[in-house]
Amino acid sequence: MIKKNNLPLLSTLGKKCQSKEKAQVASLKEDCTLFSQLYIACQCRDGNLDEFFKYENQPWPPTLSQMNQLRGGQKADLVKCLEMINVSEAKQPPVDAIILDGAVAVQMMAPGVARTFGEYIDMVFEPFILKQLESASRINIVWDLYWKNSLKSTMREKRGSGTRRKVFLSTCIPSNWQSFPRIDDNKTELFSLLAQQAVTLPIEEGKELYSTCGDRVLTSADRSDLRSLEPCNHEEAEICLLVHVLDACSSGHHRILIKTKDADVVVLTVSVAENLPADEI
C-alpha cells in the first residue's frame, strides 16, 4: 500500500540539491566571515598569513573541492601540454611488442552487425588482435579490475546506468552498446571472456600473446614462470601496463608500443622514460 501510494520513506529521502548560484553565494559568505575574523584577530596580535594558511581553515580544502564537492578536471589537458614539446608521428613506428589497454580497445570496437558475443569475438575482436600481431611479435592485453566499494565506483556511477546482462558466447549483444559497460559486472564478465578467447587465437609460430584475467595472467606462450606479471591485482590498468612493459623489455623486446587513450598512462610513461638510460628506451 505504501509503494502504491508512493509515500516517502526514511530510506528514500534524498538531500535537496542546492543551485549553483546559492552555493556560490554561500561560499562567498564563508570567505567573508573567515577574512573578517582574520582582520579582527590582526588588530590585537601580529598576523602571519603564511602561518595562517598552513592549517585547515575551511570545512573542505579549496584545492580539492568546489562547492562542497570533489573538484573534477580534464586529465587530457596534460596531454596537450606534452604535445607542444614533442613531435607526433602519424605513422606507427616499427615495434617488437604492443601493450594494449583492453578496456580502451573494447570502447573503440563497436559490435557492428554482430548479434552475439561469440560473433563479436569472431568478427571484431579476433581480427583486431591478429592485425596487431602482424606488426609485432608479442601482444599484451591488460584489463581493468572493478572492486566493490572502490572510490572509483562513485565516479563511474555518475556516468549513467545500464542493464545487467550475463555474458556468454551465445548471449545477445544489447542494442544500446554504450550503456552496457556502465555496469561493472558486465565489464568484468566480458573482459574475462575476451581474455580467455584471446590466448586461444591461431597465431603464427614464434609470436606470443599475454592477457590478464582478473588477477591472473593467461598466455599462449610456452612459459610457466609468470611471477613477474602476476598476481596482477591493480584496480587500474595503467600501472599494470608498465609492469607488462618491464616484462617485455626483460624478455628482449626494446621497441615497445603502448596503445591507450588514458592521460594517466601518458604521464606515467613519460615520467618512467625520463629516469631510464638512453640505451634502454
Backbone hydrogen bonds in HBPLUS format (Angstrom, degrees):
<---DONOR---> <-ACCEPTOR-->    atom                        ^
c    i                          cat <-CA-CA->   ^        H-A-AA   ^      H-
h    n   atom  resd res      DA  || num        DHA   H-A  angle D-A-AA Bond
n    s   type  num  typ     dist DA aas  dist angle  dist       angle   num
A0005-ASN N   A0001-MET O   3.08 MM   4  6.26 152.6  2.16 144.3 150.3     1
A0007-LEU N   A0002-ILE O   3.29 MM   5  5.73 167.0  2.31 152.6 155.7     2
A0006-ASN N   A0003-LYS O   3.08 MM   3  4.90 147.4  2.19  95.3 105.3     3
A0012-THR N   A0009-LEU O   3.11 MM   3  5.23 144.8  2.24 100.1 110.5     4
A0023-ALA N   A0019-SER O   3.01 MM   4  6.24 154.3  2.08 148.2 156.0     5
A0024-GLN N   A0020-LYS O   2.99 MM   4  6.19 152.8  2.07 144.7 151.5     6
A0025-VAL N   A0021-GLU O   3.01 MM   4  6.29 156.9  2.06 148.1 154.3     7
A0026-ALA N   A0022-LYS O   2.90 MM   4  6.10 161.1  1.94 148.2 153.4     8
A0027-SER N   A0023-ALA O   2.94 MM   4  6.12 151.9  2.02 143.1 150.8     9
A0028-LEU N   A0024-GLN O   2.95 MM   4  6.19 156.2  2.01 147.5 153.7    10
A0029-LYS N   A0025-VAL O   2.96 MM   4  6.20 154.7  2.02 148.9 155.8    11
A0030-GLU N   A0026-ALA O   3.05 MM   4  6.29 152.4  2.13 143.2 150.2    12
A0031-ASP N   A0027-SER O   3.04 MM   4  6.32 152.5  2.11 145.3 152.7    13
A0032-CYS N   A0028-LEU O   2.90 MM   4  6.15 158.6  1.94 149.7 155.6    14
A0033-THR N   A0029-LYS O   2.93 MM   4  6.12 160.1  1.97 147.9 153.2    15
A0034-LEU N   A0030-GLU O   2.97 MM   4  6.11 155.6  2.03 143.0 149.9    16
A0035-PHE N   A0031-ASP O   2.97 MM   4  6.22 167.1  1.98 154.7 156.8    17
A0036-SER N   A0032-CYS O   2.88 MM   4  5.97 142.6  2.02 142.5 153.4    18
A0037-GLN N   A0033-THR O   3.03 MM   4  6.25 157.8  2.08 146.8 151.7    19
A0038-LEU N   A0034-LEU O   3.01 MM   4  6.30 150.5  2.10 141.4 150.3    20
A0039-TYR N   A0035-PHE O   2.86 MM   4  5.97 153.1  1.93 140.3 147.0    21
A0040-ILE N   A0036-SER O   2.97 MM   4  6.21 160.4  2.01 149.0 153.9    22
A0041-ALA N   A0037-GLN O   2.94 MM   4  6.09 156.8  2.00 143.9 150.8    23
A0042-CYS N   A0038-LEU O   3.02 MM   4  6.22 141.3  2.18 140.8 150.7    24
A0043-GLN N   A0040-ILE O   3.13 MM   3  5.39 153.7  2.21 104.7 112.7    25
A0052-PHE N   A0048-ASN O   2.87 MM   4  6.10 150.5  1.95 149.4 159.1    26
A0053-PHE N   A0049-LEU O   2.96 MM   4  6.11 164.8  1.98 156.1 157.3    27
A0054-LYS N   A0051-GLU O   3.34 MM   3  5.32 159.3  2.39  99.3 104.9    28
A0055-TYR N   A0052-PHE O   3.48 MM   3  6.27 169.6  2.50 116.8 119.1    29
A0064-LEU N   A0061-PRO O   3.04 MM   3  5.53 149.5  2.13 114.5 123.0    30
A0065-SER N   A0061-PRO O   3.00 MM   4  6.03 132.3  2.24 151.8 166.0    31
A0071-ARG N   A0064-LEU O   2.78 MM   7  5.39 175.9  1.78 132.9 133.8    32
A0066-GLN N   A0069-GLN O   2.66 MM   3  5.23 155.8  1.72 152.8 161.2    33
A0069-GLN N   A0066-GLN O   3.09 MM   3  5.23 151.6  2.17 104.0 112.8    34
A0077-ASP N   A0074-GLN O   3.17 MM   3  5.84 163.4  2.19 114.7 119.5    35
A0078-LEU N   A0075-LYS O   3.02 MM   3  5.81 155.5  2.08 121.0 126.6    36
A0079-VAL N   A0076-ALA O   3.06 MM   3  5.32 128.9  2.33 101.8 114.3    37
A0081-CYS N   A0078-LEU O   3.14 MM   3  5.24 122.4  2.49  95.2 109.1    38
A0082-LEU N   A0078-LEU O   3.16 MM   4  6.54 149.8  2.25 144.4 152.6    39
A0083-GLU N   A0079-VAL O   2.89 MM   4  6.16 146.3  2.01 148.4 158.1    40
A0085-ILE N   A0082-LEU O   3.18 MM   3  5.51 145.5  2.31 104.4 113.4    41
A0086-ASN N   A0083-GLU O   3.45 MM   3  5.11 164.4  2.48  95.3  99.7    42
A0096-ASP N   A0255-ARG O   2.65 MM 159  5.22 161.0  1.68 144.5 151.1    43
A0137-SER N   A0096-ASP O   2.95 MM  41  5.72 149.9  2.04 139.6 145.1    44
A0097-ALA N   A0255-ARG O   3.29 MM 158  6.64 159.8  2.34 146.0 148.8    45
A0257-LEU N   A0097-ALA O   2.93 MM 160  6.36 160.9  1.97 151.7 156.9    46
A0098-ILE N   A0138-ARG O   2.96 MM  40  6.39 155.6  2.02 153.6 160.3    47
A0140-ASN N   A0098-ILE O   2.96 MM  42  6.36 160.5  2.00 159.4 163.8    48
A0099-ILE N   A0257-LEU O   2.76 MM 158  6.13 163.9  1.79 159.6 165.1    49
A0259-LYS N   A0099-ILE O   2.88 MM 160  6.19 167.0  1.90 164.1 166.7    50
A0100-LEU N   A0140-ASN O   2.66 MM  40  5.95 169.6  1.67 173.7 176.7    51
A0142-VAL N   A0100-LEU O   2.95 MM  42  6.18 166.9  1.97 164.4 167.1    52
A0101-ASP N   A0259-LYS O   3.09 MM 158  6.21 149.4  2.19 172.1 169.1    53
A0105-ALA N   A0101-ASP O   3.04 MM   4  6.33 154.8  2.11 153.0 160.9    54
A0102-GLY N   A0142-VAL O   2.73 MM  40  5.34 154.0  1.80 144.1 149.8    55
A0106-VAL N   A0102-GLY O   3.02 MM   4  6.32 154.8  2.09 152.9 158.8    56
A0107-GLN N   A0103-ALA O   3.13 MM   4  6.38 152.6  2.21 142.1 149.3    57
A0108-MET N   A0104-VAL O   3.08 MM   4  6.38 144.2  2.21 145.1 154.4    58
A0109-MET N   A0105-ALA O   3.08 MM   4  6.27 136.9  2.28 142.0 153.4    59
A0114-ALA N   A0111-PRO O   3.17 MM   3  5.38 163.2  2.20 128.8 128.0    60
A0173-ILE N   A0115-ARG O   2.81 MM  58  5.67 167.6  1.82 141.0 144.4    61
A0120-TYR N   A0116-THR O   2.93 MM   4  6.22 147.3  2.04 143.0 153.3    62
A0117-PHE N   A0171-THR O   3.07 MM  54  6.02 145.4  2.20 159.4 169.7    63
A0121-ILE N   A0117-PHE O   3.03 MM   4  6.23 149.3  2.13 140.7 146.9    64
A0118-GLY N   A0169-LEU O   2.81 MM  51  4.20 136.4  2.00 139.2 128.1    65
A0122-ASP N   A0118-GLY O   3.10 MM   4  6.37 161.8  2.13 145.1 150.0    66
A0123-MET N   A0119-GLU O   2.78 MM   4  5.74 162.1  1.81 152.2 156.9    67
A0124-VAL N   A0120-TYR O   2.92 MM   4  5.31 147.2  2.03 131.6 139.8    68
A0125-PHE N   A0120-TYR O   3.01 MM   5  6.39 161.9  2.05 149.6 155.1    69
A0126-GLU N   A0121-ILE O   2.75 MM   5  5.58 164.7  1.77 154.5 157.4    70
A0128-PHE N   A0124-VAL O   3.27 MM   4  6.30 151.9  2.35 141.9 149.7    71
A0129-ILE N   A0125-PHE O   3.07 MM   4  6.37 162.4  2.10 158.1 161.8    72
A0130-LEU N   A0126-GLU O   3.02 MM   4  6.18 171.7  2.03 160.1 162.5    73
A0131-LYS N   A0127-PRO O   2.94 MM   4  5.97 142.8  2.08 138.0 147.9    74
A0132-GLN N   A0128-PHE O   3.16 MM   4  6.48 146.8  2.27 142.4 150.4    75
A0132-GLN N   A0129-ILE O   3.09 MM   3  5.16 120.6  2.46  96.4 110.8    76
A0133-LEU N   A0129-ILE O   3.14 MM   4  6.49 144.4  2.27 144.7 154.6    77
A0134-GLU N   A0131-LYS O   3.24 MM   3  5.35 152.0  2.32  99.8 108.0    78
A0135-SER N   A0132-GLN O   3.35 MM   3  5.96 150.2  2.45 111.4 117.2    79
A0208-GLU N   A0137-SER O   2.92 MM  71  6.36 156.6  1.97 148.6 154.5    80
A0139-ILE N   A0208-GLU O   3.01 MM  69  6.41 151.8  2.09 143.7 151.8    81
A0210-TYR N   A0139-ILE O   2.81 MM  71  6.20 163.3  1.84 160.8 166.5    82
A0141-ILE N   A0210-TYR O   2.82 MM  69  6.15 156.9  1.87 140.0 147.0    83
A0212-THR N   A0141-ILE O   3.05 MM  71  6.52 155.8  2.11 164.9 171.6    84
A0145-LEU N   A0235-GLU O   2.98 MM  90  4.67 177.0  1.98 144.8 144.5    85
A0153-SER N   A0150-SER O   3.12 MM   3  5.33 141.5  2.28 100.6 111.0    86
A0156-ARG N   A0152-LYS O   3.05 MM   4  6.37 151.9  2.13 148.2 156.7    87
A0157-GLU N   A0153-SER O   2.99 MM   4  6.16 146.3  2.10 143.7 151.5    88
A0159-ARG N   A0156-ARG O   3.11 MM   3  5.43 153.1  2.19 106.6 114.6    89
A0160-GLY N   A0157-GLU O   3.30 MM   3  5.80 167.8  2.32 112.4 115.9    90
A0171-THR N   A0168-PHE O   3.16 MM   3  5.08 155.5  2.23 100.1 107.7    91
A0182-ARG N   A0179-SER O   3.20 MM   3  5.44 156.5  2.26 108.0 115.1    92
A0186-ASN N   A0183-ILE O   3.11 MM   3  5.34 123.9  2.44 101.6 115.5    93
A0187-LYS N   A0183-ILE O   3.28 MM   4  6.69 159.1  2.32 153.9 158.5    94
A0188-THR N   A0184-ASP O   2.91 MM   4  6.16 158.7  1.96 152.9 159.6    95
A0189-GLU N   A0185-ASP O   3.09 MM   4  6.20 167.9  2.10 148.8 150.8    96
A0190-LEU N   A0186-ASN O   2.98 MM   4  6.12 158.6  2.02 147.4 154.3    97
A0191-PHE N   A0187-LYS O   2.83 MM   4  5.86 170.0  1.84 153.3 156.3    98
A0192-SER N   A0188-THR O   3.08 MM   4  6.16 154.0  2.15 140.7 148.0    99
A0193-LEU N   A0189-GLU O   3.02 MM   4  6.18 157.4  2.07 144.5 150.3   100
A0194-LEU N   A0190-LEU O   2.94 MM   4  6.18 163.8  1.96 155.4 159.6   101
A0195-ALA N   A0191-PHE O   2.91 MM   4  6.00 152.9  1.98 144.0 151.6   102
A0196-GLN N   A0192-SER O   3.10 MM   4  6.28 159.6  2.14 147.3 151.8   103
A0197-GLN N   A0193-LEU O   3.05 MM   4  6.23 153.8  2.12 146.3 153.8   104
A0198-ALA N   A0194-LEU O   2.86 MM   4  5.88 142.9  2.00 142.3 152.3   105
A0200-THR N   A0197-GLN O   3.23 MM   3  5.40 154.5  2.29 103.8 111.5   106
A0201-LEU N   A0198-ALA O   3.24 MM   3  5.55 166.8  2.26 113.8 115.5   107
A0207-LYS N   A0204-GLU O   3.28 MM   3  5.85 156.7  2.34 133.6 133.7   108
A0220-SER N   A0209-LEU O   2.96 MM  11  5.47 151.1  2.05 153.0 161.6   109
A0211-SER N   A0218-LEU O   2.83 MM   7  5.21 154.4  1.90 153.0 154.8   110
A0218-LEU N   A0211-SER O   2.72 MM   7  5.21 167.9  1.74 163.5 159.0   111
A0213-CYS N   A0216-ARG O   2.81 MM   3  5.21 161.7  1.85 140.3 141.6   112
A0216-ARG N   A0213-CYS O   3.16 MM   3  5.21 160.8  2.20 121.2 121.8   113
A0232-CYS N   A0215-ASP O   2.80 MM  17  4.39 155.6  1.86 122.7 125.7   114
A0223-ARG N   A0221-ALA O   2.93 MM   2  5.48 128.6  2.20 105.7  90.3   115
A0229-LEU N   A0226-LEU O   2.97 MM   3  5.45 159.7  2.02 114.3 121.0   116
A0230-GLU N   A0226-LEU O   2.99 MM   4  6.17 150.8  2.08 160.5 169.8   117
A0241-LEU N   A0237-ALA O   2.84 MM   4  6.00 146.2  1.95 157.2 166.6   118
A0242-LEU N   A0239-ILE O   3.14 MM   3  5.46 122.1  2.50 102.9 115.4   119
A0243-VAL N   A0239-ILE O   3.18 MM   4  6.56 146.5  2.30 143.2 153.1   120
A0244-HIS N   A0240-CYS O   2.94 MM   4  6.21 155.2  2.01 152.1 157.6   121
A0245-VAL N   A0241-LEU O   2.93 MM   4  6.23 142.7  2.08 139.8 151.1   122
A0246-LEU N   A0242-LEU O   2.98 MM   4  6.20 156.4  2.03 144.0 149.1   123
A0247-ASP N   A0243-VAL O   3.04 MM   4  6.34 153.9  2.11 143.0 150.1   124
A0248-ALA N   A0244-HIS O   2.94 MM   4  6.08 159.6  1.98 145.5 150.9   125
A0249-CYS N   A0245-VAL O   2.90 MM   4  6.09 154.9  1.96 147.8 155.1   126
A0250-SER N   A0246-LEU O   2.95 MM   4  6.17 154.0  2.02 145.9 152.6   127
A0251-SER N   A0247-ASP O   3.11 MM   4  6.28 122.7  2.45 135.1 149.2   128
A0251-SER N   A0248-ALA O   3.14 MM   3  5.04 139.8  2.31  93.5 105.3   129
A0253-HIS N   A0248-ALA O   3.03 MM   5  5.49 158.3  2.08 152.5 147.7   130
A0252-GLY N   A0249-CYS O   3.17 MM   3  5.39 162.4  2.21 109.0 111.7   131
A0267-VAL N   A0263-ALA O   3.06 MM   4  6.35 164.3  2.09 155.5 158.4   132
A0268-LEU N   A0264-ASP O   2.95 MM   4  6.12 167.2  1.96 152.7 156.5   133
A0269-THR N   A0265-VAL O   2.86 MM   4  5.89 159.5  1.90 147.5 153.6   134
A0270-VAL N   A0266-VAL O   3.00 MM   4  6.13 161.6  2.03 148.3 153.2   135
A0271-SER N   A0267-VAL O   3.00 MM   4  6.16 156.6  2.06 145.6 152.3   136
A0272-VAL N   A0268-LEU O   2.95 MM   4  6.19 157.7  2.00 148.9 154.4   137
A0273-ALA N   A0269-THR O   2.87 MM   4  6.02 162.4  1.91 150.5 155.9   138
A0274-GLU N   A0270-VAL O   3.06 MM   4  6.18 148.9  2.16 145.2 152.0   139
A0275-ASN N   A0272-VAL O   3.12 MM   3  5.41 140.6  2.28 104.5 115.2   140
A0276-LEU N   A0273-ALA O   3.25 MM   3  5.27 165.4  2.28 104.7 108.7   141
A0280-GLU N   A0277-PRO O   3.04 MM   3  5.51 163.1  2.07 116.0 121.4   142
